[in-house]
Amino acid sequence: MSLKITEFDIQFCRENVLMLTDCNEECEVYDEVVAEYEEMLPKAYQKIKPLALLAFGDSKDVEVEVEKDISETFLYTLISIGSGLSEWSTALFAEGNFLGGMLADAMADDYLFQMGHRLKQPILDLCKERGVGVVKGLYIPYDIPMSAQRKIWEVTDADELGGVKILDSFMYNPVKTLGQIYLLKDDSDIFNIQHDCSTCLNKECKLREESIIAVTVKEGNKSTVVTGKKGESLLQILQNNDFQIPAPCGGIGICGKCKVRIWEGELQVTKEDQRYFSETELHQGYRLACLAYPEEGCAISLATQQEDVFHVVAGTAEEMAEFDETHTFGVAVDIGTTTIAMQLISLESGKAVDVYTAVNRQRRFGADVISRIEASNKGEGKALQELVQEDLQSGFEELIKDKNIVVKKMMIGANATMIHLLLGYSCETLGVYPFTPVNIATVHTSYESLLNLFSSKEASKGLERQIANTPCSNENLAFPVQIFPGISTYVGGDITAGLYAYAFDQREEIALLVDLGTNGEIAIGNKDKILVTSTAIGPAFEGGNISCGVGSIPGAICKVELGEEDSNGVRKVHLETIQDGPPIGLCGTGIIDAVYELCKAEYIDDTGMFIDDYFDTGFLLTSDQDGRELCLTQKDIREIQLAKSAVRAGVETLLRKYGVGYDEVKHIFIGGGFGYKMDVEKAIGIGLLPKEWHGKIEAVGNCCLQGVRLGLSDEEVTNRTEMIVAKSTEVYLANDKDFNEFYMDHMYFD
């Protein structure tokens, strides 16, 4: 039984078409060729009739030598674009339009070439379903003889399913039809489907790219082959192939997080490698992926866990309800700098019936908003937009999967930078004084417009397929989307959502909200007046800039306690990790715990200085599975001092500007995934928060998501959120004397 695919979201690649016709910008007729190409495009699309057939079959009658452990079942594939373009090309040549004939033929080859690449995911899905992996692809006539085309034709049932004929010469009709065979192994962790041009025998192929190199990525028993181009770093290659490698610094070699280990091939040792790895580790093949530029194929393993398994706070048990398909639904979305969290909300009960969380894949461009702004301004704006659009669409599809429901609306909260990137706004004025946003007002749009799904004919087809293949009662995806307004460039709609969630616009008593994430946003006020600010705490609380720091992923040390000293003066270190995995590093809550415990044991003094025993080496917490020591160093302590002082100084500055003391603030809400898991006692113990607030502090988790969830069922949400913005005044800390005074005072550990 063949899998038949007839819809492909493909656009012709002009560069490929021109290359196939031996035309480049230096040619005298370049402009003429481009004009002819553009004129032919609409008609060319009409003539494409794409078809792909995939089927498993036996290896009988296929003349190929295989290894002993290769399966006797092969995967046979056939792709075709129909006869339309070939017939048009022939007709154009007959009319004497040789340029048009060559372009039509080149368009056909380009489309076929792209179809072959688009089969990667369907092949992966088929093989996973069957429990097999792909060892390699065989190409006709270079790996196997032309006679194999008949076997492919028979196994895929190409005549019956696609009207494809085969001649005595083993050629297909339509001419623009290709067959390929994939060798399989009973190991679903192997997926070597990438074509390596450097080893291909077709030396005359104009689409041949000698610069393409193959990289084998080993993860435990799993081995995946991906390709990249010479001149690309290993980090770029891995990220372009959906490996979510931590790179908080944006790939400039200063965070030391993108660690890999090379097993085959060579990678030059850089001065940054020497900074982060010992001589033994360098000899063992450890490198920073962002500064490793392979010149040839290589095999590596990831020396750090991927970030696609972040532990994300996205709802409590009290917010959840049983699914009832008779209800109507909305979707609540929090687009964070680090993670994306979404909930499917019953509009009748106001509660979540399903949750989706993922890492914001924009992290490949850096951990903070400044890195994203800089990347956007350097020409990566479209790539950043597409990443968040794809993440949003993946989350939506997952939430409605296998549910026959009606989605009525969506609400989104996010900081200003995330919204600018989502909507495709320029970020040129966000990162320079006076930090002027393009737009931070309430945005009303639709889901289809938000994702630019109708930007082309092919995208429109993609949307139609999505609707057809999704068991959702919506006739289309044009339901309204509302984006919460921001207060300023650095106090965005995510904070507005948090203030709305905790009714700052309706409170008589003064309350304080501190949202601890990649940035630290703070707000104080009630229904009469609200002051807000943003303080640059850096990524330390999320594991960034910490020598053994990691995000909230399985194996991250999240709790630390020091036992009593034994007779030799050594303290037992008690650790807990996320999901009880083997320790791989220290996340934000573990960092707070460790610093508190070291201060309490007097290994660190009030100024943040380690005692002599640990000043040079740091304090050893434990070792990971590879025997690498996980230490908290003197530099790490300084990073925590800077971060905690920035938060505390921001809080103290707002208190002074508002004209109130500790006692007058009746409720303190700590938002963010880090704040939700933080040990409040230990946070107070290191001076992150005032000890006078003991017993008043409530860790509320994802306050942005709570706000957009509540807003879905509130007809007054627009008026209320805009009133919050109107009542709010931003306090700028950069040159504030109060802030600078508090910043220095709270650098110490109390």
N, C-alpha and C positions, 0 to 999 in steps of 0.2 A: 504494500500500500504506500503510495507516494504522498508526500506533503507537497501541495501545490501553492505557490505564492505568485500573485499577479499584480500586487501593488508595491511599488518602490518609490520612496521619497527621494528622488535623485534629480539633480540639475546638471546639465552639461557643464563641464569644466573647460572654459575657453582656453586656458593655458595648455591643457592636454590636447585639445583639438588643433590648435595652431602648431604645436610641436609635431603632431602626427602629419601635418601638411608641410613640415619643414619651413615654417614661417615664424620669424621673430621680429622684435621691434626695429632691428637694423635693416630689415628688408625694405626695398623701395615700395613694394605694394602692400606693406603692412596695414595701412589705414583702409585700403580697398578690401583686403581680406576680412578685417574686423567688421567693416560695414556689411559685407555680404553675410558673414556669420550671424550678426545681430538680426538681419532681415529674415534669415532662414529659421531662426529659433522657434517662433510660434508653430510653424508648419511641421518642424522636426518633432516637436513634442507630440503633435497629433498622430504622427506615424509610428510612434513607439508603442509596441504591444508586449510589455515585459512578461516573461514567464520563467519561473524557477521550479524545478522538480527535484525532490530529495527522497531517496529510498535506500533502505538497507537491503543487501543481497549477498549471495555467496560469492566466493572468489574464483569459482570455476571458470575456465576459459580466459582468464586474465593472465597474460604472460608477464609476470613480475616476480623478482626474487624478494622474499620477505624474511625478516628475522623469525626465530623460533616462537617467540611469545606474541607475535602479531595474530589478531583474531582472524578466523576463517571467514568472517563476515566483513564486508567492506561497505562504506557509504558512497553511493553513486549520486552525482549531481549533474543536472543539465540546466543551462540557462540560455535564454533566447530573447531577442527583442522583436521577433516577427520579421516579416519580409518588407514592410513599408519603407524603411529608410534605404534598404538596398535597391529596391525597385526605383525609388526616387533618384538615387545616385546614378543608376543605369540610364534613366530617362534624361537626366541633366547632361550626362556625357554625350548621349545621342543627339541632343539639341545643340551641342557645341559649347555648353557651359561647363568647361572643365574645372573651373574653380569651385562652382557649386557642387559638381559631382564629387570632387575630392573632399570638400567639407562635409557633405552628407555621409560619405564613407567613414571619415574620421570621427564624426559624431557617433556613429554606430559603434565603433571600436571603443570610444571613451565611455559610452553608456554601459557596454558589456563589461569593461574593466571595472567600473564602479559597482555594478551588480555583484560581481565576484566578491568584492570587499564587504558588501552589505549582507552576504550570506553567513557571516561569522556568527552572529547571534542565533539565527535559526538552527545552524549546525550545532552550536554549543547546547542549545535547549534540547534538541533531539538526542544528542549523545548523553546528556545528563539523565534524561528520561529513561534511556536504555541502560545506563550504568557503564558506559564505555567512554574512553578518551581517544582523541585524535593524535596519531603519531606523526603523520606527514601527509601532504597532498601529492598526488601523482599527476603530471602534466603531459598531455598528448601533443606531439609525438616524441617528446624529449625523455620522458621517464617510462612510457609504455607505448606500444605500437598503435597505429591508427585503428587496427581491428578492435581495440577495446571500446571504440565508440558504439559499436553494435551492442555490446553488453550493457553499456550505460543506457542506451536507447530502450533496450528490452526491460531492464530492471525498473526504470523510472516510468515505463508505460507512456513514453513520450508521444506516440502516435495517437493513442486514445485520449490522453489528457491535454495534449497541446497541439495536435495536428502536425507534429514534427515528423518529417520523413527521413529515411536514410538511403543513400545510393549504394550501388555495388562497390564504389570506391571508398565507402565508409564516411563520406562527407554528408553533412546534414543539410536539409532544406526545411526552413530558411537557412541561408548561408551564415548569417550572424547568430550562430548557435554554438555553444561550447559545452563540452563534457569534461568532468573531472572525477577522479576517484580518491577517496581518503582511506588510508590504512588506519585500523582501529586496534585498541588494546583494552583488555578488561580492567581498566583503571581510569575512573572518571576524573581523577585529579590531573591527568595529562591532557593538555590542549595545545597542540602545536599545529596551528592552522595558518600561521603567517607565512607569506611567500617571501623568500630571501633571494632578491635579485642577484646578489653576489655569487650565488651558487647555481643560478639558472643557466641552462644550456642555450637558451634562446638569445644569442648575442645580437640579433638584428632587431629586437624589440625596441621600438622608439620610446616606450614608456618605461624602459629599463632604468632603474635607479641604482647605480653602483654605490651611491652614498648610503643606501639603506643597510643597516646592520641589525642582526638578531640578538636579543638579550634573553637568556633563559633565567627566569626568576623562580628560585626554590623556596617553598614555604612548607617546612616539614616534609611530608611525603609527596606533596603536590609540586608539580613542575609546569610552569606556563612559559611559553615562548612569545615574546612581543617584539615589535620592530620599532626602530627609530632611525634618525638620520645622523650621519657624522656631523659634528658641530653642536649637537644637542647634548646637554648634560644627562647623566643617568636619572636625575630627579625629573627633568622634563619628560624623558622617555617613559618613566614609570607613571607619572601623573597623566600623561596623554593616553595611557592605557588603563586608566581608572584605578591605579593603586593610590590610595589616600595616604601618602607619606607625610609625616609631620615636617613642616618647614616654616616655623613661626616667623623667621626673619625674611621670608620671601625668596629664599634661595641665594643669599649673598654670603653664606659661609660664616655667620657670626653666632648662630644659636647652637650648632652642633647636634641637631636632632635627626637629620636625615641620614642615619648611619646604615651602611650596607657592608656586606662582606663578599669579596670576589673569590670565586673558586676556580674559574677558568678564564684565561685572558690576562691582560695587564692594564693597570690604571696607575697613572703617575701619582706619586705622593706629593701633596701640596703642603705649604707651610701651615694652612689651617688644619689639615689632617694631623700634622705633628703636634698641634696645640691640643687636639681633642683625644688623640690616641697615644698609648704608650708604644715604645719600640716593639714590644712583643705583639701588640695588637696590629700595628702596621705590617709586621712580618706575616701575621695571620690573614692579612687581606682586608682589614677594616679601612673604609674610606667614607668621606662625606659625599653623598650622591649629587649634591648641588654643584660640586666642583670637580666631579669625575666625568671626563669626556672620552668615552671609548672610541677607539679608532677601528676596531674590528669586533666581531661577535664575542660575547663573553657570557659567563654564567655567574649569577650572584645570589645571595640570600639577603633577606631584610633583617638588619640587626636591631630593628625597632618594630613594634607592633603597628599595624596599620590603624588609622584613626577612624575607619568606617564603623567602629563598634563603640563609639563614645557612649557613656552612660548619660542620658539626657533626662532632666526632670520635665515631664510633660503632663502632669495631672495626678491628683490624689484619688484615693478610693471614694471619698465623699463627692468628687466631681463626676464620677462614672455612673452609668445607668445601663440597664439591659437594652439590647437593640430591639426595636419594634418597627417593622417595615411599613406600618400604616402611618408613621409619623412623616413629617417633612424635615429636611435637614439643612444645616449650614456648616461651613467649614471655617474653623478658627486657625489662624496661621501666625506664628512668631518666627520671623526671619532674623536670627541672631548672627553675629559676626562669626561665631564658632559653629553653632548648630542650628538646625531648622526643626521646629516642633509644630505639629498640626493635630487638630482634633476634629472628628466628625460629631457635630452637635445636634441633638434632637431639639427642634425649635419649640416643641410642646413642653418638654421638661426642662430645657435649658442645660441639660447635662450631656457629657461626652459619652458616646457609645463605642468609639474606637480612637486609637491614638497612633500617630506615625512620627518617628524621629529619625534624623539623619545628620551627618556632618555636612556643614556648608562647604561644598567642594571649592568655593572660592579661596579656601585656606591655602591652596597651592600658590597663590599670589601673596601670601603673608598672613600673619595671625591677627593683625589689627587693621583698623579702618584706614590709617595713614598709608600702610602698604598697599591697600586696595585702591585708594585714591591715586597714588603714584603710578600704579600699574595701569589704571584707566587712562591717566593723562599721557602715558607712553604708548597708547594705541591698543590696549587690551580691554577697552570698555565693552566691545561686542562680545568677547570671550567671557568676560565676567557676567554680562547679562544673560548669555545663553546658559551658563552653568546654573545660575539661580532659577532661571525659568525651567530648566530640565528637572532640577530638584523639586520645584513646586509641582510640576506636572506628575512626577513620579509619586510624590506623596498623595496627591489627589486621587490618582488611579488606584493606589494601594488602599486608600480609605473606602472607596466605593466598590472595590473588587468583590464580586459574588454577592452584591446587595442590590435588590431591585427597588431603588429609591429615587426620590426627587430631591435634588440639591437646589435650594432656593437662593442662597447667597453665600458670600465668602467675606471675611474681614481679616485684615492684615495689620500687624504691628511690627515695626522695625525701626532701627535708627536711620538717620537721614542718609548716610552713605549707602546702606543696603537698599533703600528706596530709590536713590538716584541710579544705582546700578541695575536694579530691577526694571525701572522704567526707561532706561537708556539715556538719562540726563547726563550732561557734561559734568565732570567732577573738577574742572579746572579751577573754580573759585572756592571749592570746599577746603582745600588744604593750605590756602594762603590768606593772610589777613586782608579784609575783615571777615573771612570765612562765610561768604555769602552763598546760601543754597539757591538752586534753581527754583525749587518749590517744596515747601514742607506743609502746605495746607492739606485739608482733607481731599482725598482723590476718590472720585466715583468713576469706575470703569466697568468693564465686563471681563469674564474669565478668558474668553477667546481673544479679546483685544490685548489683554495683559500678556498673553503668551505669544502674540504676533502670529497666531496660527493661520491667519488668512493672508499672510504677507506674499504668498506665491501660490500658483496652482498646485504644486506638489504638496505644500504645507496644508492646503485645503483638503486635498485627498487624505493626508495623514489624519486630520481632524475627523473626517467622515469615517475613516476606519476605526478611529478610537471610539467614536460614538456607537458604531455598529458592533464592535467587539466588546463593549462594556455593558453589563446587565444593569443599566441605569435608565430610569424612566424619562430623563430629560430628553426632549426632542432635539435639543442642541445644547451647547455649552455657553450660551450667551447670558448666563445668570449674572446678576450684579456683584461687583467687588468693591468694597470700601476700604480705603487705607487710612489708618488713624493719623491725625495731624501731629506734627512735631512742634516743639516749643522753640527750638533753635537748631543750629547745625549739629551741635554735639549733645543736645538733650532732645531725643527724637520721639517718634510716635510710640516706641516701646515703653518709654517712661510715661507718656500721656496715658497709655493703656493701663499701666500700673496705678497711677493716681486715680483713674476712673474706677479700677477694680476695688480700691479701698476707699472710695467715696470722699476723696479730699475736697471735692466741690460741695459736699453736703455736711461736713464735719463741723461741730462747734469746737471740739477740743483740738489742740495742735498735735499733729502726727508727723513722723519722719519716715521717709522711704529711702533706703540705700540699696541700689541694684549693683551687685558685684559680679561683673563678667569680664570681658576683655577690656572694657572701660569701667570706670566707677561713676555712676550718676547718682546724685543725691537731691532730694526734694524735702522741703519742710513747709507746713502750712495747714490751712483749713479753708472753710468756705469763703473767707474774706480775702485772704492773700496767700500766695504760694511763691516761695523762692526756690530756684533750682540751680544746679551747677553740675559740671562734669570735671572730673579730676583724672589726670593721666596716671593710672596705676600700673600700666604695662601688663604683660602677660604672665607675671610671676605666679599669681594665684591660680593660673590654669596650666602651670608646669613650664611655661616659657621662661627662658633666660636662667633656668635652674639646671645645674650640671646633670643631675639625674632626673630632671622633671619630665613628666609625661602628662597627657590629658587624662580625662576621666574614662579610661578604658580598662578592660579586664586585666588584672594583674597590677594595676596602679595602687601603690600603698596609700591608703586613705585614713588610717589611724595609727598613731605611734604612742607607745608608753614605755618609759624607762623603769625597770625594776630597781630593787635595792642593790647596792654594791656587794659583791662577794668578797671573800677573804683576800683576793688579789686586786681589789679595787675596780673590778670590771662589772659593769651593769648589763643585765639582761635586757635586750630590746624586744618588746612585744609589738608585733605588727599585724594589721589586717589589710587585706587587699580587696579591690572591687571584684565581686563574683568569686572570691577565694582563689583567684588564679595565682600561679607562681609570680613572685615579685619581679616587675620589670622597670620600676621607677617610682617617683614620688609625685602625686597629684596635689592640687591646691589644699585640700583639707588635711592631708598628711603633712604638708609643709608647715601649716599652722601648728599642728600637734607637735611636730618635731622641734620647732623653734621654742615653743612653750616648755616642753620637757627639758630641753637643753638649758634654758634659762633657769628653770626650777632646780635643776641639778647643779647649777652654777658652773656649767661648762662654758657658758656665754655670759659676759658681764653686761651691765646696764647699757654700755656703749655699743653693744653688739659684737664685741671682740671675743674670739675663742681664747680659752686658756692655752698656754704654751703647748700642751700635749696634742692639741688638735688644730693649732693655727695653720700649720703647713699642709697637713694631710686631710683635714676635715674629719667629721665624725662618721664612722662606718655604721650604717644601718643594717645592711645585709648584702648578699651577693645574688645576682640573677642566675638563671639556669646555666649560662655559659661561664660562670665564675667571675663575671665582671663585678667589681665592687660598686655598690650604690652608696655614695657618701654625700653628706651635706657639708659644703665647703664654706670658707670665709666669704668668698664672693657671693654665694647663695644667700647668706645671712644679710649681706648688704642689699641685695635685691629685695628681700622681704622687708627690710627696714624702710626702703624707699616707697614700696607699695603701701604698707600699712600706715606710714606717716602721711601719704597723700590722701588716703581715705579719711583718717582721723582729722587732719587739718581741714579738709573740705567740710566735714560735719561741724567742727568748731566754728569755722568761718560763717556758715549759714546760721548757726545759733546766735552768733554775735550780730550779724546783719538783721536778723529777725527780731532781736532784742529780747530773747528769752533764755532761761537757764535750763539745766537738765530736768528739774522737777516739773517744769511747765510742759514738757513734751510727754504726752500721755501714752502714745503708742509708737513703737519703733518696728518697722517692717523691713526685714532683710530679704531682698529678692535675688534671683539668680540661682542656677544649679549649684554653684560653689557655696553660696550662702545657705542654701537649703540643707546641705550636708555638714556644714561647719559646726564644730564644737564651740558654742557661744561662750562657755566658761573660759576656754583656752584663748579665744579671740580677745576677750576682755583682758585676760591675763597678760597678753603681749602688748596691750594698749591699742588694739585696732578699734575698740569701742570703749566708751566711758564705763567705769565700774558702777557709777551711779545709776545706770540703766539696767542693772541686774534685775531680772524678773519681768522687765517690760518688753524685752526683745522677742519678736516672733519671726521665725524663719518661714517665709511664705512660698518659696520656690519660684516658679515661673510666673511672675506677676503680669507680664505682658500677655501671655497666653490666657490667663484668667480674665484679663480685661477684654480681649477680643471675643472670648467665649460669651461673657455676659452681654457684650454689645450686640451679639446676633439676635437676642430676644428683647432688646430694649429699643422702643421706637424713638426714645429721646437721646440715643447714644450720640448722634451728630451734634445736637445742641449742647449736651453735657461736655463732650470732649473739647469742643471749640470754646466753651466757657472756661474750662480748665486752662487752655492755652492763653486765653485772654487775661485770666487772673494771675498768670505765672510771669515772673521776672527772673531773667538769668543773671547770676552773679559770675563775673569773669575772674578767674583766679590767677591768671598769668602774672599780673603785676600788682596783685592785691597785697597790701602790707600785712593785713591780718593773717592771710593764708601763709605768707612766708614766715611770719612769726610762729604760727602754730606748727608749720612743717618742721622747723628746726627743733621746737620743743618736744614733739612727739616722735622724733627719730630714735629716741632712747626707748629701751624696754623698761617699763615701770616695774 
